[in-house]
Every structure is written in structure tokens, then in C-alpha cells.
Amino acid sequence: MVLQSSLKNCLQLSCILRTPKAGFKSTTSGGLIIQSVSNDVYQNLAVEDWIHDHVNLENRQVLFLWRNSPAVVIGRHQNPWQECNLRLLRQKNIKLARRRSGGGTVYHDLGNINLTFFTTRKKYERMENLKLVVKALKALRPQLDVHVTDRYDILLDRQYKISGTAAKLGRTVAYHHCTLLCNADKFVLSSVLKSPYKGLKSNATPSVPASVKNLFEEDPSLTCELLLDAIAEEYATQHQIDHRITLINPADETVLPGINNKTKELQTWDWVYGKTPKFSISTCFNMVYKDSVLDVKVDMDVKHGRIEVCNIDLPEQWLPPALWSELEKSLTGSKFCPNETTTLATTLLRVCPQDDELHSRWNLLCENMIMLM
């Protein structure tokens, strides 16, 4: 498979992808295979959005190949607190992204390949896309036992999930994307996709857990490059197009006008967390202070990622009611976010009576509240 990356080829790609409203009408038909040179999850998701919004697919299909540095990607209608361990993501500096398609939560790293198939809505057929992937795998390694399920997953050895699927169906354009587990860090995958948050109730779309396995565990001679080339080769053969992968820079405004604004939007708190469907928290936690153990009950309603209702129940003799009442008021309307809660707690502490015992108890309460987030 030949990789194109020259200035000339970028200009050709610019013409092919030019938005129709800019006055360009491409006569090129058939298909196009592009691969991102970026490993940034927000940039690559922005490319999907850009192609969906700008490319005329009436006589063309596009395959977009991409890989990400460590990231957790949730579906459009999912709850990140329900789907993953946000504290662990922050500790490991793993990015969290919300895509515009539905489906469940996935872990990405450089051992994971992402494939996005773009067509008109009329030509959208995810089963055919997955069969194409399986055919490519079989052509590369005939001994692999891989098949597509009715749930649009690809299984290895009839039991291990190596690919999950999601899609976005627009009015005229559609895309279907899927993953392919090659050599992902399964320990990190299982750790970050395990929510530690208790007492959370939500109508958000839940992910369905599955046993997973890397293709490289089955055949260590495989590489991501081999797999990408095999899939691109099969796609080119089926669509009778030139066997070339064109490299694309997701930050190049000359090829993708407006792409950087799309990338920035996908990184905002309002998109990643604020689009979470309404949910509630009803939980208890134990606070150990000196020789005593205290039970604290907390109830919260969260909408668009912001706390609408907050009730904290603890004994009056442990902390003056006026103090935790002030915390409840301050939290109401704020982001359900450890950073914002930390700032609020620090601000409120300044107006507390100058009492070391009181400050210690206050800090302990706030630390436990932050742990809920």
C-alpha cells in the first residue's frame, strides 16, 4: 500500500474534500482512503465531524484510518461517571472524549486501530463494513478464527471481542466506526473502564461488558501497520479504487477549513461532561476522624454536568449546620467537578472560624465530597 504525503497530494486531497458551499463540485467518484498523522483523540474525532459535515458523498465513499494515544471515548448519550474511573484517568493523564455517535465506551491506545466508513445514508451498511474487516484479516492470516456477530461485534475464537461498533446517521450522510484490538494495554483498559462511583442512577446508555483479547496474542507476528494495509487493500479492491492511503494532518486548515474549531469544541468541559444525561447520586461514606467513624449521607441531582440539588446529612455536633449548609448552597449550580469543588471548599474555608479542629473536620468533609466526583 502506497502512502501519499507530498504537497501535491495534499492539494489534491484539498480539492477532493472541498466543501460544496465553497463553490467546488468534484467530478471524482469512487472511494478515498485517508489516514491521520495525529494520535490526538480530539483531532481525529474532529476529522470525522468535518467529513460528515462537508464532504459530498453522493458518488464517493471514504475510509478514515486513525490511532490514538491513551484515551477513553464515550458515546454521545453516555455518563462518564458511570462508564469509567475518572480519578484514575486523571492520575494516568489519559484523555476523556465524547464522540458524536452512539454506542458504548472504549479504551484507545496505540495498540488499537480505528476505522471510520463514510457513505450516504442510503448506502450505509455496517455489516458489510465489518465483513470487509474480517475478510482482510483472513487474507492476512487465514488461520485466524474471526467472525461478525448479530450485535455488530467482531469476535476472536468465538468468545473474545476484538471490535466494537458505533454510528452516526445524518439526514443524508452516515458514518460507521469500529475499533480493532491489536496490542492494547489490557490491564489499563480493564482498570479505567471500571467505575468506582457508588449510588449513581442514570438513564444514560450503559456499556455492555465483554471479554476481550488482542490479535497480537493470537499471532505475535502481526503489526498495526500490516493490519492497516490489509484493511485498506481490501477496501480498495471492493470499491475498485486506487490502492493508496493518503496521509492527512487534522490540524491543517488549508485542507480542512474550520477543523481546529471543531477540535477545540470536542475538548470543552461543556461537551465532554456537560452533555451527560441527567443523573442522581444517593450514597453514604464513612469519615474516620481520630478515634471515631462518622456516617455521612449525600443526595445530589446533576443535570448538564451541574449540580441542581445537593443535600448533605451529618450529625450537628460534628460540624456546625451553617457550615455544611453553606457548602450545599455553594455546590448547587456548580459543576460536578473535583477542581471546582476544591476551589469552592477553599473559598468557604477562609470564612470559617479560626479553629484548627473545625478546619480539620471541614477539610475531611470536603475531601470526601470531592472523591464522589
N, C-alpha and C positions, 0 to 999 in steps of 0.2 A: 504494500500500500504506500503510495507516494504522499508525502506531506508537503503542502504548499504554504510558504510563508513570506514570499517576496513582496515588495511594494506593489508590483504589477498585479499579483494575485489578490492582494488586499483591496486594490482599487476595483478589480473585477467583482469581488465579493460585495463591495460597497454598492456597486451598480445592481447586483442581483437582489440585495436586501433593501434597496432604497424604498422608503415609504411611498406608496402611491400618491399621497396627497402632496408630495414634493414635485409631482408632475412627471415622474418616471414610470413608464409602463414596460416591464421586462417582457421580452418575447421568449426568454429561456424557459423551457419546460423540463419535466422530468424530476430529478431529485438532486439534493445537495447534502454533502456530509461535512459538518464543521466540528472542530474540536477546540475547546477553550485552552488557552495557555495559562490561565489563572487557576489557583487552587482555593480561591476565596469563595465561600458558600454564597455570600450575598451577591457578589458579582455574577456568579453562574446562574443563580435564580433570576437575577435581573435580565440576563440574556433570554431566558425562557419568556419572561414577560414582554420583552421587546419584540421578539419574533412573533409572539401571539398577537401583539397589538399592531404591528407594522407590515408584516410580510404577506403579500398576496399569494395564497397557496392554491389558487384555483387550478393551475396546471403544474404544480410542483409539490414535492414532499421534502421535508428536511429532517435529517437525523443529527442531533446535537450530542456530542460526547464530552463528558466532563468528570473531573475528580476533585475532591475537596480535602483540605487539611481537616483535622478533627473538628466535627460539628454534629450537633443533634438537630434534626429537621423535623418539625411537627407539621401536621396537616392544617389546612385552613380553619377547621372548626374544632381544634383540639385545645386542651387545657395543659399548659406546660407543667404546672404543679402536680397534675395528675399523671403525666406521662414520663417525667424524668426527675433525676436528682439535681436540682438547680444548685444546691450548695456544692456538690461535687464538680459540676461544670465550672463553677467559679474558681474552685481550688485548682483545677487542672487547666484552666484557661481554654476550655472548649466552648466554641461559639454555639449559640442557640438561634435558630432561624425558623420563621414560619413561612411556608410556601403558600401559593395561591390555589393549589389543588387540594382535593380532599385526601382521604386515606389516613394511614397511621403514621406513627413516629419511627424514624430510622436513625441509626448512627452512621456517620460518614467518616472515613479517614482515607489516606492514600491507598489503602488496600481494598477500596470499594470503587467500582465503576458505576457511573450514572449515565443512563441513556434516555434521551427525550425524542419521541417521534411526533412530528408535526404534520397534520393533514387538514383538509377541510373537514367540517363536522360530518358531512355525508360519507366521507371515506374513512372515518375513524373506526379502527378495529384493533382493540388491544390484544385479542387472542392471536391474531396474525403476527403482530409485532413480537409477542413472546415466543411464538413458534419459530420465528426468524432467529431469535437469540439461541434457542435450543438447537436449531439446525446448524448454526455457526459453531456452537460448542462441540457438536457431534462430528462436524467436519474436521475440527482441530484435534479432538481426542475422541475417536469412535467408541472407546471403552467407557466413557462417562455415562452413568445412568441418570439422565436428567429428563424431566417432563413437566408440562404445564398442567396446573390443576384448574378445577372449575372456579376457584376463587382468584384466579389470575396470579397465582404464585408459581415460581419455578422451584421444584424440589430436586434435591440430590439424594440418590439412593432411596427414593420413595418416602423419605421421612424428614430430611433436613432442608429447611428453607434457605435458598441462596438468592432469592429475588422477590421483592415486594413491588406492588404497583400502585400508582395513583394517577389521576387525570383531571384535566380542566376542560370543560366543554363550553366553548363560547357560542355566540349566535351563528357564526359562520366558520370559525376556526376552532380546532381542538388539538390538544396535545396529551400524550400518554407518556409518563416517565416511569422507569423502573430502575432498580439497583441490581448490582451483581456482586455478591460477596466473593472476593478473590483471596485476600490475605489480611482482612481487617483484624484489629486487636479485639478478640472476643471477650477478654477479661474486662476491658474498658467498656465495651458495648453492653455487657450484662450489668455492669455497675451503674452506668449513667442512665440506663433505661429502667431503673427500679426506683419508683417514687417512695420517699420516706415520709411523706406528709400524711398525717392521720386526720380522720374525721371530715374529709372533703367530700362534698356531694355536688355533682355536676351533671348536666345533660350534654356535655361536650362528647364528641365522638371518641370512644375509647379504642386503644390499640388492642390487637389480638396477639398475645404472646405466642412465640413459636420457637422450636428447637432450630438452631442454625449451625451451619458448617461452612468453612471456607473451601473454595475449589482447590486451593493450593494444598490443603490437607489430603485431598484425594490424589492430586498429581503435582508434586513439588516442582516439576519441570516447567509448569506454566508461569507466565508473567502477565502483568496487566497489559503490556504493550501487545503481546501475542493475542490476547483476548479482544482488545480494541480493534486490532487489524482484522481479525477473523469476522467480527460482527460487521465492521464497515464493508468488508469484502462481500459478505452475504447480502447486505443491504444494497450494495451497488449492483450485484448480479440480479437480484429480484426486481430492481427498478430500472435495470438496463441503463445505468449511468456510468460516467467515468469513475474509475477506481481511484479516487483521490480524496484525501482528507485535507480540508482547508483549515489552517490554524487561525483562530480569531482571538483578539485581545478584548475582553469585556469592558475595558476602560477607554477604548478608542472611540471617541465621539465622531471622528470622521467617517467611520464605518457604521456606527450605531448612534445616531444623533439622539441626545437625551438620556443615554444609558446611565450616566452617573447619578442623575436624579432618582432613577428607579432603584439603583443600588443603595443610595442614602435612605430612601423610604423604607426599604426592607430591613435596615439596621435600627430603625427608631423603636423606642420603648412602646410607643402607641401602637405600632404594628405587631411587634413580637409578643407583647404581653397584653396590650390594650384591646386586642381583637378576641381575647378569650371570652367564650360564652359565660354568662352569669353563673356563679357558683357560691357555695356556702361552706364555712368551716365551723364545726362543732367538736371541740376537743378539750381534753384535760392534760395538764402536765404537772409534774412534781418539781418543786423547788426545794433543794436541800440547802438549809442555811444554819450554820453552826451545828447544833445538836437536834434540830427539828426538821421535819419534812412537811411541806405545805402543798395541798392540792389546789390548783387554780383551774377554773373553767373559763373557756373563751368561746364566744359565738360571734361570727362575722359573716356578713353578706358582701360579696365582691362582684362588681359589675364594671365591664370595660377595664378590668385590672385595678380599679379603685375601690376602696373600702366604703360601702354605703352605710352599713350598720356595724357597730363594734360594742360588745358587752364583755366586760372582764369581771369575774366573780372571785373574790378572795376575802379572807377574814379582815374586819375593820381594824382589829387590834394590831395586825401585822404592818399595815400601811394606811395612813390617813385616807379616807374615801375621797377627799377633794383631789388628792394627787392622781390616783388612778382614774378618777372621773375626768380629769383634765387630759390624761393620756387618751381615753376613749374619744373625747371631743376632737383632739388633735388628729387622731388616726382617721376619723370619719372624713371622707373626701380625699384622703391622701392615697398615693399609690401603694398597692400591696407589694412592697419592695423593701428589702433589708436596708438599703442605703438611705432611703427616705425616712424610714422608721428610726434609724440610728441618728439621723440629723434632728428629727423631732424630739427624741429622747434626750439628746444632749442639750437642746434648747430649753426643754422643760426643767432639766436638772438645775439650770442656772437660777431658776426662780424657787427652787426647793429651799426649805430652811437649812441653815448651815449646821447639819447634824451628820456626823460620819456614819452612824448606824442607819439612819434614814437613807443616806446616799447609797450605801451598800445594798440595802433591800431594793431600792429603786433600780439600780443597775442590774440586779439579778432578775427582776421582773422584765425589764426591757430586753435583756439578753435572750430570755426565753420567748418573748413575743417575736423577736427577730428570727429565732430558729423556726418559727411557723412558716416563714416566707422563703 
